[in-house]
């Protein structure tokens, strides 16, 4: 059974920034990355949120999926899972190049 996905305003802000970042690339490449991100969120994570491990910088209860774009650009999709309500809360879309010491849950 698929979990309902809720994306925090903080994560959405960073996803929107990612979409703006893609405007520097070709339209087909940008479109492919947006489709991949949607598939990752609504299929890979929403259908099986427990497959992905705990976020390495915090541990439980935060889980994370490392979304890669090309060879050097990576984003952590950080989320929690409420099994009782069958909800996945996406808390961050966090650029992996950022200092892990500065990670905070919003």
C-alpha contacts under 8 A as a table, 3 or more apart, distances in Angstrom:
res1	aa1	res2	aa2	distance
1	X	47	X	6.76
2	X	46	X	5.73
2	X	47	X	4.53
2	X	48	X	7.48
2	X	86	X	7.72
3	X	46	X	5.02
3	X	47	X	6.11
3	X	86	X	4.83
3	X	87	X	5.12
3	X	88	X	6.25
4	X	46	X	6.62
4	X	86	X	6.26
4	X	87	X	4.69
4	X	88	X	6.08
5	X	41	X	7.85
5	X	42	X	7.23
5	X	46	X	6.19
5	X	87	X	5.90
5	X	88	X	4.90
5	X	89	X	6.10
5	X	90	X	7.26
6	X	87	X	7.20
6	X	88	X	6.16
6	X	89	X	4.85
6	X	90	X	6.06
7	X	11	X	6.29
7	X	12	X	6.33
7	X	89	X	5.94
7	X	90	X	4.72
7	X	91	X	6.56
8	X	11	X	5.22
8	X	12	X	6.12
8	X	89	X	7.11
8	X	90	X	6.06
8	X	91	X	5.45
8	X	92	X	7.55
9	X	12	X	4.92
9	X	13	X	6.03
10	X	13	X	5.19
10	X	14	X	6.66
10	X	91	X	6.93
10	X	92	X	6.62
10	X	106	X	7.14
11	X	14	X	5.23
11	X	15	X	6.18
11	X	90	X	6.76
11	X	91	X	5.55
11	X	92	X	4.35
11	X	93	X	5.06
11	X	94	X	7.82
12	X	15	X	4.90
12	X	16	X	6.03
12	X	93	X	7.62
13	X	16	X	5.18
13	X	17	X	6.35
14	X	17	X	4.86
14	X	18	X	6.21
14	X	92	X	7.64
14	X	93	X	5.82
14	X	94	X	7.23
15	X	18	X	4.95
15	X	19	X	6.32
15	X	93	X	6.24
16	X	19	X	5.04
16	X	20	X	6.32
17	X	20	X	5.00
17	X	21	X	6.12
18	X	21	X	4.88
18	X	22	X	6.30
19	X	22	X	5.13
19	X	23	X	6.84
19	X	30	X	7.72
19	X	34	X	7.36
20	X	23	X	5.35
20	X	24	X	7.83
21	X	24	X	6.06
22	X	25	X	5.48
22	X	26	X	7.98
22	X	30	X	5.24
23	X	26	X	7.26
23	X	27	X	7.35
23	X	30	X	6.81
25	X	29	X	6.63
25	X	30	X	6.35
26	X	29	X	5.33
26	X	30	X	6.18
27	X	30	X	5.08
27	X	31	X	6.00
28	X	31	X	5.13
28	X	32	X	6.11
29	X	32	X	5.12
29	X	33	X	6.31
30	X	33	X	5.22
30	X	34	X	6.30
31	X	34	X	5.18
31	X	35	X	6.19
32	X	35	X	5.17
32	X	36	X	6.10
33	X	36	X	4.96
33	X	37	X	6.10
33	X	69	X	7.19
34	X	37	X	5.07
34	X	38	X	6.21
35	X	38	X	5.14
35	X	39	X	6.11
36	X	39	X	5.07
36	X	40	X	6.02
37	X	40	X	4.99
37	X	41	X	6.19
37	X	67	X	7.66
38	X	41	X	5.18
38	X	42	X	5.89
38	X	43	X	7.84
39	X	42	X	5.32
39	X	43	X	5.18
39	X	44	X	6.63
40	X	43	X	5.61
40	X	44	X	4.77
40	X	45	X	6.11
41	X	44	X	6.06
41	X	45	X	5.17
41	X	46	X	6.19
42	X	45	X	6.19
42	X	46	X	5.05
42	X	47	X	7.16
43	X	46	X	5.43
43	X	47	X	5.36
43	X	48	X	7.80
44	X	47	X	5.80
44	X	48	X	6.11
44	X	49	X	7.28
45	X	48	X	5.37
45	X	49	X	4.57
45	X	52	X	7.94
46	X	49	X	5.80
46	X	88	X	6.72
48	X	51	X	5.84
49	X	52	X	6.33
49	X	81	X	7.03
49	X	88	X	7.39
50	X	53	X	7.14
50	X	81	X	7.99
52	X	63	X	6.53
52	X	64	X	6.25
52	X	65	X	6.11
53	X	63	X	5.58
53	X	64	X	6.20
53	X	65	X	7.61
54	X	58	X	7.71
54	X	59	X	5.12
54	X	60	X	5.66
54	X	61	X	7.07
54	X	62	X	5.59
54	X	63	X	3.96
54	X	64	X	5.85
55	X	58	X	5.68
55	X	59	X	5.17
55	X	60	X	7.19
55	X	62	X	5.56
55	X	63	X	4.78
55	X	64	X	4.83
55	X	78	X	6.91
56	X	59	X	5.63
57	X	100	X	6.71
58	X	62	X	6.86
59	X	62	X	5.97
59	X	63	X	7.43
60	X	63	X	6.84
61	X	80	X	6.25
61	X	81	X	7.95
62	X	78	X	6.48
62	X	79	X	5.65
62	X	80	X	5.17
63	X	78	X	5.71
63	X	79	X	5.32
63	X	80	X	5.97
64	X	76	X	6.13
64	X	77	X	5.34
64	X	78	X	4.42
64	X	79	X	6.15
65	X	76	X	5.70
65	X	77	X	5.13
65	X	78	X	6.72
66	X	74	X	6.61
66	X	75	X	5.78
66	X	76	X	4.66
66	X	77	X	6.34
67	X	74	X	5.59
67	X	75	X	5.10
67	X	76	X	6.08
67	X	77	X	6.95
68	X	71	X	7.39
68	X	72	X	7.74
68	X	73	X	6.01
68	X	74	X	4.40
68	X	75	X	6.46
69	X	72	X	7.09
69	X	73	X	5.13
69	X	74	X	5.90
70	X	73	X	6.07
73	X	95	X	7.89
73	X	96	X	7.71
73	X	97	X	7.95
74	X	95	X	6.16
74	X	96	X	5.44
74	X	97	X	7.47
75	X	93	X	6.15
75	X	94	X	5.19
75	X	95	X	4.41
75	X	96	X	5.08
76	X	92	X	7.33
76	X	93	X	5.67
76	X	94	X	4.97
76	X	95	X	6.35
76	X	96	X	6.10
77	X	90	X	6.98
77	X	91	X	7.69
77	X	92	X	5.73
77	X	93	X	4.72
77	X	94	X	6.44
78	X	90	X	5.96
78	X	91	X	5.67
78	X	92	X	5.01
78	X	93	X	6.50
78	X	94	X	7.53
79	X	88	X	6.61
79	X	89	X	5.34
79	X	90	X	4.26
79	X	91	X	5.25
79	X	92	X	6.96
80	X	88	X	5.76
80	X	89	X	5.32
80	X	90	X	6.73
80	X	91	X	7.57
81	X	86	X	7.39
81	X	87	X	5.99
81	X	88	X	4.65
81	X	89	X	6.48
82	X	85	X	5.63
82	X	86	X	5.55
82	X	87	X	5.15
82	X	88	X	6.31
83	X	86	X	4.63
83	X	87	X	6.68
84	X	87	X	7.98
90	X	93	X	7.85
91	X	105	X	7.19
91	X	106	X	7.09
92	X	105	X	7.80
94	X	98	X	7.78
95	X	98	X	5.82
96	X	99	X	7.93
98	X	102	X	7.65
99	X	102	X	5.58
99	X	103	X	7.28
100	X	103	X	5.37
